[in-house]
Amino acid sequence: MPKIWTSCMGVKSKIEFDLIPAITRKEVDAGDSRWSQYAPPWWLIRHAMGVAVILPRGIVKPPHRQDLMAYRAWYRSVYISIIPPTHEEMLSHDKILLSCFCVNPNACHRVFLAEHLTNFGASYVEEINWN
């Protein structure tokens, strides 16, 4: 059963991981496209940062950003709806680290993805902190 950890980019860990996929938009835009389907689109990132964006057709208008629980649920549902439906290649590894530039793991696609992958047999271990 694959085990998944999450962290902010740059956090050091004593764990040796089998896979550290590039799931950030910056890495994908820089040419690392192997895991591009897991990087959130720019419109979703900008919206999460508070920038006014035009939502794509079919995306439900989000709740007000001050209702953090409802907004987090909206962001998670949108993100999960746009990633691939199967994850065999990623889950063929034993120890996986999902990392990105988001400082707050409670509102980040790396955690949403880790939680989602538990539906496919993976185990989400924890967020690795800066300590």
Steps between C-alpha positions, in 0.01 A plus 500: 500500500652837400569749778469872433651798678448866413717807554573853393784523245841509663410310817768247589413145598698196614266276303622371165214527253444285190312777322490879533275605210499858371140599573542878498404727215846667512680169445263399222537837327879461528481180296439215746182363345496139625260584784340810344149360540538544879601866491205731557424738211607864535141623525443282809828610659427866435150465639636338817739796535209744488550617142181558299474241222239385254402146593488246219160387375349237726689605816259592777554841658691453825377602844639818652869463587435598863305176549822298504344156543257550211768656279742213577228248409433687173872518409548131581199393290612711202857370521392136530261545205781610265769242580508160328257234621771234542838516670676168433837648402525716811375227731749246366757653740530419871601836653367814333561863594255757363639850537423844368548867587183547709582590858162398644443126459135540603422675173739327262460259211785278627292406805179472295682263264648294787157466660344412164759228433392319818189405301733297275683308773767749602563602859545870580762513775547870581610848402875539558561831678791743501631375837 
